[in-house]
Amino acid sequence: MPSSKLGPFYLAPDVMPAHALTFFYAAFIGITLYNYINFIQPYILTEHLQIPEDQQGAITGNLVFLSELMLLFACGVARLLVDTVDRRAVFAIGFLILGAGFAIYGHVESE
């Protein structure tokens, strides 16, 4: 099967332009939501959790550190799963976990 094109780019065989556009859309939404959490975090810490501003730096640092650890772990697990399970399932499960995290973020009651 000849490879398809998406604008000036040639896609791998069996990859249709709709697949690439869906991936780009999902990546755009995921990155946008991840950055939104960083943007809204001071508001959540101040207004919802009533954490004084002088303590927010340490909490934010701990959250970033834990986020990076989870990212390293999740990438390793996802790599193992992609080799054994269907990529679509791994991608869908990843977005479900991401959505669940965003859904419960605003309902945190303590640090």
C-alpha positions as CSV (number, residue, x, y, z in Angstrom):
1,M,0.0,0.0,0.0
2,P,1.5,3.4,-0.9
3,S,2.0,5.9,1.8
4,S,-0.4,8.8,2.3
5,K,0.4,12.4,2.6
6,L,-0.7,15.0,5.1
7,G,0.2,18.4,3.6
8,P,3.9,18.2,2.7
9,F,4.5,15.2,5.0
10,Y,4.5,11.5,3.9
11,L,2.9,9.2,6.4
12,A,4.0,5.7,7.2
13,P,2.2,2.9,5.3
14,D,-1.2,2.0,6.7
15,V,-1.4,5.5,8.4
16,M,-4.2,7.6,7.0
17,P,-4.4,11.4,7.3
18,A,-7.4,11.0,9.6
19,H,-5.2,9.0,12.0
20,A,-2.5,11.7,12.1
21,L,-5.1,14.4,12.5
22,T,-6.7,12.5,15.4
23,F,-3.3,12.1,17.1
24,F,-2.5,15.8,16.6
25,Y,-5.8,16.8,18.1
26,A,-5.4,14.4,21.1
27,A,-1.9,15.7,21.7
28,F,-3.0,19.3,21.5
29,I,-5.8,18.7,24.0
30,G,-3.6,16.8,26.4
31,I,-0.8,19.3,26.4
32,T,-3.3,22.2,26.7
33,L,-4.9,20.6,29.8
34,Y,-1.6,19.8,31.4
35,N,-0.5,23.4,31.0
36,Y,-3.9,24.6,32.3
37,I,-3.3,22.8,35.5
38,N,0.0,24.6,36.0
39,F,-1.8,27.9,35.3
40,I,-4.7,27.3,37.7
41,Q,-2.7,25.7,40.5
42,P,-2.1,28.9,42.5
43,Y,-5.8,29.6,42.5
44,I,-6.6,26.1,43.7
45,L,-4.0,26.3,46.5
46,T,-5.1,29.7,47.6
47,E,-8.9,29.7,47.2
48,H,-9.9,26.1,47.6
49,L,-7.2,24.7,50.0
50,Q,-6.5,28.0,51.9
51,I,-2.7,27.4,51.8
52,P,-0.7,30.5,52.7
53,E,1.4,31.9,49.8
54,D,4.7,31.4,51.7
55,Q,4.0,27.6,51.7
56,Q,2.9,27.2,48.1
57,G,6.4,27.1,46.7
58,A,7.4,24.0,48.6
59,I,4.1,22.3,47.8
60,T,4.4,23.2,44.1
61,G,8.0,21.9,44.0
62,N,6.8,18.6,45.6
63,L,4.0,18.3,43.1
64,V,6.3,18.9,40.2
65,F,8.8,16.3,41.5
66,L,6.1,13.7,42.0
67,S,4.6,14.5,38.6
68,E,8.0,13.8,37.0
69,L,8.4,10.6,38.9
70,M,5.0,9.4,37.8
71,L,5.7,10.4,34.2
72,L,8.9,8.4,34.1
73,F,7.0,5.4,35.6
74,A,4.0,5.8,33.3
75,C,6.3,6.0,30.2
76,G,8.0,2.8,31.1
77,V,4.7,1.0,31.7
78,A,3.2,2.4,28.5
79,R,6.2,1.2,26.5
80,L,5.8,-2.3,27.9
81,L,2.1,-2.3,27.3
82,V,2.4,-1.0,23.7
83,D,4.6,-4.0,22.9
84,T,2.1,-6.5,24.3
85,V,-1.3,-4.8,24.0
86,D,-2.9,-2.8,21.2
87,R,-1.7,0.8,21.0
88,R,-5.2,2.2,20.7
89,A,-6.1,0.6,24.1
90,V,-3.0,2.1,25.7
91,F,-3.7,5.5,24.3
92,A,-7.3,5.4,25.3
93,I,-6.5,4.2,28.9
94,G,-3.9,7.0,29.1
95,F,-6.5,9.6,28.2
96,L,-9.0,8.1,30.6
97,I,-6.5,8.4,33.5
98,L,-5.7,11.9,32.4
99,G,-9.4,12.8,32.4
100,A,-9.9,11.2,35.8
101,G,-7.0,13.2,37.2
102,F,-8.4,16.5,35.8
103,A,-11.9,15.6,37.1
104,I,-10.8,15.1,40.7
105,Y,-8.2,17.9,40.8
106,G,-10.8,20.5,41.8
107,H,-12.3,18.4,44.5
108,V,-9.1,18.1,46.6
109,E,-9.9,19.0,50.3
110,S,-6.4,18.9,51.8
111,E,-2.8,19.1,50.9
